[in-house]
Amino acid sequence: MKHLLKGIAAAGMLMCSAAYAERNLKLVEVITSPERTKVLQTLVDEFEAANEGVNVEIVSLPWGSAFEKLATMVAGGDVPDIVEMPERWAALYAGSDQLVALDDYVAGWDHGSTLTDKTVQMGRQTGEMHMLPYGFYLRAMFYNKKLLAEAGVDGPPATMEEFMAASAAVSELDGKSGYCLRGGPGGLNAWVMMAAAMNGTNEFFTEDGKSRINEPGSVAGIQYLIDMYQKGYAPKDSVSWGFNEIVAGFYSGTCAFLDQDPDALIAVAERMPAEDFAVIPMPVGPAGKAFPTIGFVGWSMFEASEHKDESFDLIAHLSAPEANATWAKRIGVIPVHKGADQDPHFKTEQFKGWFDTLNGDEYVPTVMPVYLEQFGYFADSIALDSSQEALLGQRSAQDIADEWAEFLTNEYATWKAAQ
């Protein structure tokens, strides 16, 4: 009998050991580059070392095809435990009940209370916290101190009126322009921000479902950018500039102002002395408000995960203040914990504009209506082509605003009907 009990105990230990060893997690990375994958692997290695028996497989998908590849994985039953989740995808997966609500997990997490209010707010865009954001791509304004001083501008602009005047002054300098306008691919953010600032609201639709992009204030914001270009306050070539061109235009000293996210700081800081430039919040409009666009990415857990506790432990490890700061520094995002602005890396004139934006009541982050099925087509085709025509004087601000409003109103109605 004694031998039988020993045998049962031994068998039980083997079964437990096997179950213990089978805690394999799959983490899908969707914004992939060799450098960031290396950083992620280092953080995962630390987690594995502290959690014996838990193994993490990182699957890195190239961004250009990540949406389709992740969807194919999920549809085929190869569902990861954890995914790097851009905000524009969260509603899709949360709406089909495929993501775990992390609210209770975060409430019991040692570092849950140090998350900034905006981090929690953004994580709950879908109603519950279906994503724990790891950082923000938030728009703010870079400015060249030397060019402003040379143009006789007394300090950086705080308002839209001051921004126009400062851009005009710099454009009087030989071979210089005020604003690195993004007239090419990816330029919709500026049109939306200027329209919202002049209209005093970042609401995309009225209560009865009509787009607000052709309201008088919004049209004034669209006209504002047209004026910047047509009056010569932006380089003539900027009608077709994309990300690389506007960033290069700023660090080369071609233009004095650049509105961009923290990821642009990596390239700028490599090429400009820190004392020559700084970053401020976006200028406010007549209502005393600015509406900088914000994008964010975070970690989500799939309901299909068989190891939810371990999966959240990994999310918690990646999101802890020290790890989050390391990650944010390497990939160019604003970290998510209170007090991050006191880190020597972030406690600079260059990062101040983003932290001031996150902490200031007059700055209201704007999330694009990416839940609309055809929003990508609108941003990359309709808005791109029509805004370039307006910059070149071929169409009026009211004309393109009406076109945009018609398209967005119809798309919103389609989305609303499906809810």
C-alpha positions, 0 to 999 in steps of 0.5 A, a space after each residue: 500500500 505504501 508503494 502504491 501511494 508513493 507511485 500515485 504521488 510520483 505520478 501526480 508530481 509528474 502530471 503537475 510538472 508537465 502542466 507547469 511546463 506547458 505554460 507557453 505564451 504566444 505574443 504577437 508584435 505588429 509594429 515590427 523593426 529589428 531594434 524594437 523586437 530586440 528590446 521586446 525580447 530583452 524584456 521578455 527574457 527578464 520575465 521568463 527568468 523571473 517566472 520559471 516554467 513560463 515560455 514566451 514565443 514572440 511572433 513579429 508581423 511586418 506592419 504593412 501586412 500585420 492587420 491581415 496576418 493577425 486576422 488570418 491567424 485568429 480566424 484559423 484558430 492560431 489565436 495568440 495569448 497577447 497581441 500588440 494592439 493599435 487603437 484602430 483595431 481594438 474596437 474590431 476585436 473587442 466588439 466581437 468579444 474576443 478580448 479580455 477586459 483587463 479592468 479587474 486585473 489592473 485594479 489588483 496590479 501593484 502599478 495600476 494606481 500609477 497609470 495616468 488618467 489619460 492612459 486609463 481613459 484611452 484604454 477604455 475606448 471600447 467601454 472596458 479596458 480591452 487594452 493596456 496602452 504602453 505609450 502615446 503617439 501624440 501631436 505637438 509642435 517642434 520649433 527652431 529657436 534660432 530661426 525664430 530669433 533670427 526672424 525677430 519672433 519673441 518666443 514660440 506661439 501659443 495661439 493659432 494667430 501667433 502661429 500664423 504670424 511667426 510663420 510669416 516672419 520666418 518666411 521673410 528670411 532668405 530660403 526659409 519657411 515657417 511651417 513644414 506642411 505635410 501635404 502628401 500621404 499621412 497629412 490628414 492629421 493637420 487638417 483635422 487639428 486645424 479644423 477642430 481648433 478653429 471650430 472649438 470642438 473635436 466632435 466629428 459628428 452631431 447628435 443627428 449623425 452629421 459630420 462637423 467638418 463643413 461647419 463654418 469654424 471647421 472650414 476656417 481651419 481648412 482655409 488656415 492651412 490653405 493660406 499657410 501654403 498659398 501665402 508662402 509660409 510653407 515650402 512650395 514642395 511641401 504640397 507632396 511632402 510625407 513624414 520623411 520630408 517634413 522631418 528632414 525639412 525641420 532638422 535641416 533648418 528649412 522651416 521653423 515649425 513641425 507638428 509631429 509625434 514623439 517618434 520624429 524626435 529620434 531623427 531630429 535629436 540625432 541631427 540638431 543640438 538640443 539647445 536649438 529646438 524645443 517642443 510645445 503643445 499645439 496652438 489653441 484656437 479662438 475658443 482657447 482649446 487645441 485638439 492634437 491628434 493622438 494615437 496609441 498602442 498597447 497590450 491586449 489579451 485574447 479570451 481564447 488564452 488558456 493561461 490568462 493569469 500568466 498572460 496578464 503577468 507578462 503584460 504587467 511586466 512589460 507595462 511596469 514603470 521601469 520597463 515601460 520607460 525603457 520601451 518608450 525611450 527606444 520606440 518614441 512614445 510618451 510613457 503611461 505612468 505618472 511621474 514619467 516626466 521626471 525621468 532625466 530622459 524625458 525631463 527636457 524641453 524636447 519632451 515638455 510639450 507632450 507632457 504639457 499637452 497630456 496634463 493641460 485642460 486646454 489640450 483635448 486629445 483627438 482620436 480619429 474615427 477609425 471605427 468607420 470601415 472606409 476611414 482608411 480610404 478617406 484618409 489615404 485617397 479622398 482627403 489626400 487628393 482633394 486637399 492637394 487640389 485645394 493647396 494648389 488653388 484648384 478648389 475652395 475650402 468649402 468645396 472640399 469640406 462639403 465633399 468630406 462631410 458628405 462621405 463621412 456622414 454616409 459612413 457614419 450612418 452605415 456604421 451606426 446602422 450596424 450597431 
